[in-house]
Amino acid sequence: MQSGRAFAPATGVVFDSAFGQRPDDALALALLFGFEGLNEARLLSVSIGSGDLQAAQACDAIAHFYHLPVPGGQGGTGHGGFTIGLLTTGASRANPAMLSAALLKTDADGKPVYTRTLETVHDTADPLPQMRNALNAQPDQNVIVVETGPATNLARLLALPAAKDMIARKVKYLVIAAGSYPNGAADAFIRADIPAARKLFAEWPTPIVAAGTELGAAFRYPASSIEKDFAWAPSHPVADAYRAWQAMPYDAPAGALAAALYAVKPAENYFALSPEGAIEALPDGRTRFSAAASGKHRYLLLDEARKAAAIETIARVASMKPVPPAPRFPRPAEDQDQKKAAPG
């Protein structure tokens, strides 16, 4: 009898990011792949809200490392994989050293250590149809959207005809790692596209949970985990990217990781939640939270009693050895029944 992961109705995750700008995005991607390996989530799409081809190539290399086929071709899909979405009109803000660490590493013979197939912009997907198609293919209320960068791609999605009704049907909630709460300093990801952030907070039809910069500053990923938990792999693209971002050892702000952890494991109560209210993006890049009993927005609060457990879970799952992925689209039930009934 073959063993493998069962086709459980795992929650689908749409991950839109600022990949390449900070190490916690790479770790958040590793965390989501880890949850997929545990069959606790299903990574439906990965997209980047800036026009940096190297960032998409680094995502591609990480996807290959986790044994996830990533077919080439604009918007292409296939058994077991998806293309990386890239907003080609955006300016690059990526960290070249961090991306190069996940792309250009060679072995003793001078051969590339990490496999990738994404070579040009034409091998990426437009995030807009990518996200729309991912949502449409899911059962109602079976998707969580995780945003860890500028709101550009999600604002574009909102502008599509009938998009708000589709989002309301398909998405449980949005978790966004941007802003500062309740009323903090301006945030770079809000400033990167203020009109998009204002549209997102004003018009997104489902609940929103924010992981602010103040949370990321207090909730950090330990450098010791990079050296210990990832040591099973002589070369690991996520660990290499982390080491390249700045001189080791350092503990990286982990707002994106907090967002991804809460998205998949809200019932574990790793974080406390603010009262309900409304978040507004201000013209200068700040965010303002106003408590209101009828509000659909909340923000995460650090729970010191659960902080160690949250970091332990993130480190354990993000550093897991890759699990061969189950097919993204299981064999239809009637085909399975016929296979069981076949002689022999």
Buried (B, 14 or more C-beta within 10 A) or exposed (E): EEEEBEBEEBBBBBBBBBBBBBBBBBBBBBBBBBBBBBBBBBBBBBBBBBBBBBBBBBBBBBBBBBBBBBBBEEBEBEEBBBBBBBBBEBEBBBBEEBBBBBBEBEEEEEEEBBEBBBEEEEBBBBBBBBBBBBBEBBEEBBBBBBBBBBBBBBBBBBEBEEBBEBBEBBBBBBBBBBBBBBEBEBBBBBBBBBEBBBBBBEBBBBBBBBBBBBBBEBBBBBBEBBBEBBEEBEBBBBBBBBBBBEEEEBBBBBBBBBBBBBBBBBEEBBBBBBEBBBBBBBEEBBBBBEEEEEBBBBBBBBBEEBBEEBBEBBBEBBBBEBBEBBEBEEEEEEEEEEEEEEEE
